[in-house]
Amino acid sequence: MEVLLLYFLIINFAVFVMAGYDKYPATKNKRRVPENTLFSMAFLGGSFGLLFAMLLFRHKTSKSSFIMKFVAIILVQIVLIHFRLTNKI
């Protein structure tokens, strides 16, 4: 259980830092972190880190397509957790 907690802390911290870093090139029209990288990390357990970065840095919050994809990831995670907790997976 401690390994899983450590994994979630690391992945959330990593996606938080990556989204925070992405904010800087976004303001300077430079090369950015691909959205698919952010989505992949969020799907692999970093959704809280990405959400916190979005709110703190106000990054990607006005891009509706990004928000919709992010919400879809969270919904999939909720369904997976539900099925896992009810032992259906």
Buried (B, 14 or more C-beta within 10 A) or exposed (E): EEEEEEEBEEBBEBBBEBBBBBBEEBEEEEEBBEBEBBBEBBBBBBBBBBBBBBEEBEBBEEEEEBEEBBEEBBEEBEEEEEEEEEEEE
